Amino acid sequence: MAVNGMSVEVCSNCYSPRIAPYMGYETGKRFICQDCNHISAVTLEFENIDALVAFLQARKDAEEEEQGVEKKD
């Protein structure tokens, strides 16, 4: 898990904190996600783990609400 002080960096694709430097930064500052294998120069940073959990819960709630709207149509 990439944790800098109190902040948490996560994959920009799947939001996993299991990211690592890609090729030891030989190709520039790029990361590979150990969960989805996404390679990116962009990560998302949250103030702390609680902020990440709140974001993921809000995202899940929004997806469930959107699916509920689609089922009614």
C-alpha positions, 0 to 999 in steps of 0.5 A: 500500500502506498501510504505517505504520512497520513495520505493514501495513494490509490489506483486511478482505475480500480481505487486499490491502494496496492500500487507499486512503481512500474519498472522501478521508475525507469520509464518515468514516474509510473505505477502498476496496480497489483490488483487490476494491472493498470499502468498509469502516471496518475494516482488518486490521493486521499487525506487518510483511509477514512476519506478513501472509505467514504469515497468508495461508499459514496461511489457504491451508493451512486451506482446502486441508485443508478441501477435502481433507476434503470430497472424502473424504466 
